[in-house]
Amino acid sequence: MPHLDAQFRALLSPNLAAAEIEQIPDLTTERARVLIDRIDRVRLFGHAYALLTNLTYGAYSPDDVLDFAREHDLAGVCIHVLVQRRIDLAGVCAPPSAATRAADGGG
């Protein structure tokens, strides 16, 4: 797997110092299997940063970010709240619908 090992090192090394690059382990068949097995357990989150302007100026709400996460089977979302702004998240989020509560097990 020499060419895969080189690609593995190239993938991991862009932000590393030379000494750190030297410490990257070889990509053995066993290590590759472990990484492949872990892929299905990676928890993915939606990040609202890409929608910051829409969130800030009202075209998109935190509910929309949560809906996106649910529709794409994500583990959660990351929404940054600007402390300087006096935004009440309870005021911009609609109460959960009966369907949402039922989907979340809340009946």
Protein Blocks (a to p, Z undefined) as FASTA:
>chain_A
ZZmmmmmmmmmmmmpcfklmmmpccddfklmmmmmmmmmmpccdddfklmmmmmmnopac
fklmmmmmmmnopabdcddddfkbccdfklmpccddfklmmmnonZZ
